[in-house]
Amino acid sequence: MPLSDHRAQQVMNTLAACVVKHAECAKDCANQGNADLADCISPCSDCAPLGRACIPLLARGSEFSAAMCGTCPDACERCAQERGRAGMLECAEASRAAAEAYRQVTGAAA
């Protein structure tokens, strides 16, 4: 199900905000040097490049958008769980919003 131009732009904005948040969170965790935060760095390090790959496909209306975005909700949900456990609620919320945005692209239910 293709998204309207307006809805596609909203999804891309949500994903872009999440990519920025993931990069910030991963950097902050790495800078802290706390081994307990290693479980937090990995999901953000996965989610950010997934978002960076999906956004241009969505912008072009690529026929591969849904397929590429299909795995992303799981990655975002994992990130949200890890970030929530670490008390990084802003990043966790960005991850949940991105997971929902990906689901809109793929037509999947939460």
SEVOGU-235092 format. One record per residue (C-alpha): residue number from 1; residue in three letters; x, y, z. Coordinates in pm, 1 decimal, decimal comma, padded with zeros to 6 digits. Layout:
 seq type        X        Y        Z
 NUM  ALA        X        Y        Z
...
This chain:
 seq type        X        Y        Z
   1  MET  00000,0  00000,0  00000,0
   2  PRO  00172,9  00319,8 -00114,3
   3  LEU  00177,6  00611,5  00126,1
   4  SER  00046,9  00952,2  00029,9
   5  ASP  00317,6  01210,9 -00034,2
   6  HIS  00232,2  01384,8  00293,5
   7  ARG  00234,4  01060,9  00493,5
   8  ALA  00558,1  00947,3  00329,6
   9  GLN  00717,9  01277,9  00430,9
  10  GLN  00598,1  01230,6  00789,2
  11  VAL  00743,6  00878,7  00795,7
  12  MET  01076,0  01001,0  00655,6
  13  ASN  01087,0  01281,4  00915,4
  14  THR  01023,9  01028,9  01194,8
  15  LEU  01295,4  00800,1  01062,2
  16  ALA  01542,2  01085,8  01019,5
  17  ALA  01482,7  01200,4  01378,2
  18  CYS  01538,3  00846,0  01497,0
  19  VAL  01861,6  00810,1  01298,4
  20  VAL  01994,8  01126,2  01463,8
  21  LYS  01885,6  01009,5  01808,8
  22  HIS  02044,7  00666,1  01756,2
  23  ALA  02374,6  00820,1  01653,0
  24  GLU  02372,1  01050,9  01956,6
  25  CYS  02284,0  00769,1  02196,8
  26  ALA  02541,2  00527,5  02059,0
  27  LYS  02809,2  00795,5  02080,7
  28  ASP  02710,1  00889,5  02436,4
  29  CYS  02719,7  00525,6  02547,1
  30  ALA  03054,6  00463,7  02380,7
  31  ASN  03200,8  00774,7  02542,5
  32  GLN  03091,9  00659,5  02887,4
  33  GLY  03305,4  00347,1  02855,9
  34  ASN  03059,1  00151,3  03068,2
  35  ALA  03055,7 -00217,9  02971,7
  36  ASP  02692,6 -00241,2  03085,5
  37  LEU  02597,1 -00007,8  02802,4
  38  ALA  02738,7 -00235,9  02531,1
  39  ASP  02394,2 -00393,0  02487,9
  40  CYS  02261,3 -00046,4  02411,8
  41  ILE  02521,4  00047,6  02154,0
  42  SER  02461,1 -00248,6  01926,3
  43  PRO  02089,6 -00189,7  01855,8
  44  CYS  02146,6  00179,8  01785,7
  45  SER  02436,4  00089,2  01563,0
  46  ASP  02197,9 -00139,5  01372,0
  47  CYS  01902,3  00097,4  01354,8
  48  ALA  02080,7  00407,7  01233,0
  49  PRO  02214,7  00260,1  00906,9
  50  LEU  01884,7  00083,9  00841,6
  51  GLY  01708,5  00419,0  00860,5
  52  ARG  01969,9  00586,3  00642,6
  53  ALA  01913,2  00314,6  00381,7
  54  CYS  01533,2  00332,3  00390,2
  55  ILE  01484,5  00708,9  00374,4
  56  PRO  01614,2  00757,6  00017,4
  57  LEU  01407,1  00463,0 -00105,0
  58  LEU  01096,5  00616,9  00047,8
  59  ALA  01183,7  00957,8 -00096,2
  60  ARG  01198,2  00810,6 -00446,0
  61  GLY  00890,3  00595,1 -00398,4
  62  SER  01100,8  00288,4 -00473,3
  63  GLU  00923,9 -00040,7 -00523,7
  64  PHE  01176,4 -00185,9 -00274,9
  65  SER  01079,2  00046,0  00012,2
  66  ALA  00848,0 -00199,2  00185,8
  67  ALA  01089,8 -00489,4  00151,6
  68  MET  01381,7 -00286,1  00284,3
  69  CYS  01177,5 -00143,1  00570,6
  70  GLY  01034,3 -00484,1  00663,0
  71  THR  01306,1 -00587,5  00907,3
  72  CYS  01340,0 -00247,1  01067,7
  73  PRO  01052,2 -00258,2  01320,2
  74  ASP  01213,1 -00555,8  01495,0
  75  ALA  01546,5 -00376,3  01515,4
  76  CYS  01378,2 -00061,3  01648,2
  77  GLU  01177,1 -00254,0  01907,8
  78  ARG  01495,0 -00422,1  02032,8
  79  CYS  01662,5 -00083,7  02053,9
  80  ALA  01364,6  00058,8  02245,0
  81  GLN  01381,1 -00227,9  02495,1
  82  GLU  01754,0 -00189,1  02555,8
  83  ARG  01733,3  00188,7  02576,9
  84  GLY  01439,2  00166,6  02814,0
  85  ARG  01634,4 -00067,9  03041,9
  86  ALA  01925,3  00175,9  03041,2
  87  GLY  01694,8  00466,6  03129,2
  88  MET  01746,6  00637,8  02794,7
  89  LEU  01380,8  00706,6  02745,5
  90  GLU  01412,4  00969,7  02473,2
  91  CYS  01598,9  00726,7  02248,4
  92  ALA  01357,4  00445,7  02338,6
  93  GLU  01061,8  00662,3  02238,5
  94  ALA  01228,4  00760,1  01909,0
  95  SER  01282,2  00389,9  01840,4
  96  ARG  00917,2  00307,3  01909,4
  97  ALA  00803,4  00590,2  01681,8
  98  ALA  01032,7  00465,6  01406,4
  99  ALA  00904,6  00108,4  01447,9
 100  GLU  00551,2  00234,2  01398,7
 101  ALA  00656,3  00440,7  01095,8
 102  TYR  00816,5  00133,9  00938,3
 103  ARG  00499,6 -00061,6  01000,4
 104  GLN  00303,2  00202,1  00813,0
 105  VAL  00535,8  00157,6  00516,8
 106  THR  00502,2 -00219,6  00518,1
 107  GLY  00135,7 -00232,8  00616,8
 108  ALA  00219,6 -00455,0  00914,2
 109  ALA  00027,7 -00442,8  01239,4
 110  ALA  00208,4 -00381,9  01567,5
